[in-house]
Amino acid sequence: MLRSFTELTKCTVGATDGDIGSIEDVYIEDQGWTVRYLVVDTGTWLSERKVLVSPMSFRYGEHQPGRLSVRLTRAQVKDSPDVNTALPVSRQHELLFSTHYGYPPYWEGPYRWGGGALPGFWTEADIAPRVPTAIEREIRARQEESMDPHLRSAKEEIIGYYLEAKDGEIGHVEELLVDDRDFAVRYMVIDTRNWWPGKKVVISPGWVERVSYEESKVHVGMTRDTVQSAPEYDRDSLDRSFEAKLHAHYQKRGYWEEPEESWKLFPPTQPPSR
């Protein structure tokens, strides 16, 4: 099922023993175009503290409208590593986070979620959390501190960016559509109406050549006319038939035709601009 970023930010996150808070933002890894963390505002429960929640913790099949359930206790969340959402999330912080919850690092393995194509590829019985020694933590952090996790805030760094075609601007990113099975960002919703009498269309992040964070632009290797003439986006008619028509228009293979175990359905054509 595809969920919009707006829908996600209206959700309450519930632990096994009570609510944690509401989703405020998501961090997207801009190479695999996958939602790696939800930023949850805990409200007065933890004195307005914000915490990260990984899709690896979800209890699939137990979600309700406007609510996501996680296999965590409130105490686990309370004791989780602090994060400053005003600053980029470092790999070192991700290591502390995965160690705290006993998650295998998603970047260690051949698939989208490390050892599997889906975030819930492991079960609680598979995990034996162990607190590493200070030396182990330091060694591992130094080994990986040079690795850029490419985590980007959807609210602050992607939504609102201009879409730059080969022959000029054509719209701006209004919304993101996320697959709630593997948490891949399947589409960007592009509003073209400010450029000429237009409409809303969608493009896949897999068709993005690069993202310029300095210019707040998403660059694609297609013309403005190609984007403008794409099938019009309608949230109520976004089904497989529409997706097939969309991919046919851009002469692209559908992501649903890719192998289930594919690691990166959206490999970038070149490193994102910093």
Secondary structure as UniProt FT lines:
FT   STRAND          2..4
FT   HELIX           5..8
FT   TURN            9..10
FT   STRAND          12..15
FT   TURN            16..17
FT   STRAND          18..29
FT   TURN            30..33
FT   STRAND          34..41
FT   HELIX           43..46
FT   TURN            47..48
FT   STRAND          50..53
FT   HELIX           55..57
FT   TURN            60..61
FT   TURN            65..66
FT   STRAND          67..70
FT   HELIX           74..78
FT   TURN            85..86
FT   HELIX           91..101
FT   TURN            106..107
FT   TURN            112..113
FT   TURN            119..120
FT   HELIX           124..126
FT   HELIX           134..144
FT   TURN            145..146
FT   STRAND          151..153
FT   HELIX           154..158
FT   TURN            159..160
FT   STRAND          162..165
FT   TURN            166..167
FT   STRAND          168..179
FT   TURN            180..182
FT   STRAND          184..191
FT   TURN            193..195
FT   STRAND          200..203
FT   HELIX           205..207
FT   STRAND          208..212
FT   TURN            213..216
FT   STRAND          217..220
FT   HELIX           224..228
FT   HELIX           235..237
FT   HELIX           240..250
FT   HELIX           255..257
FT   TURN            260..261
//
